[in-house]
Amino acid sequence: MARWGGWVRPFVEAGPVMAQMLEHLDLESDDGSFVRGVLTAFGPADAAAPTEVLPFPAAEPVAAARREQPVSSGRPPLDALTDRELDILELLQERLYNKEIASKLHISTHTVNYHLKHIYQKLEVNSRRQAVRRGLEKGIL
């Protein structure tokens, strides 16, 4: 699942133990190039933990489009939206209530509200419909 979203950071944040586990995987499988990319993000074994991890190229066009959107002046880059915020934005497009979003994502309604606040700030909108409209305009939905 991480390969499709290009998620490298959770592995790196897990630390050296995760790197050791990943080294035992079959690098000739379909996921081998992703695992090699994750291992590269760890850096040399004797190096300090990285402070910035570059994303691994995503396999799906949608995920790649999320990261490759041009940055317009005065607005935060679209990749400033976290994966969870993107999940919530996609569920907003389905016109779900906060309680339904919370249930689908296995989070609390308070957490949904927290993410919505940040989505509104990052997309510079004031409502759910405006957020969906802006997401469609920018090609992230």
Secondary structure as UniProt FT lines:
FT   HELIX           2..5
FT   HELIX           9..14
FT   HELIX           16..23
FT   TURN            27..28
FT   TURN            30..31
FT   HELIX           32..42
FT   TURN            45..46
FT   HELIX           61..67
FT   TURN            73..74
FT   HELIX           78..80
FT   HELIX           83..93
FT   TURN            94..95
FT   HELIX           98..105
FT   HELIX           109..123
FT   HELIX           128..138
//
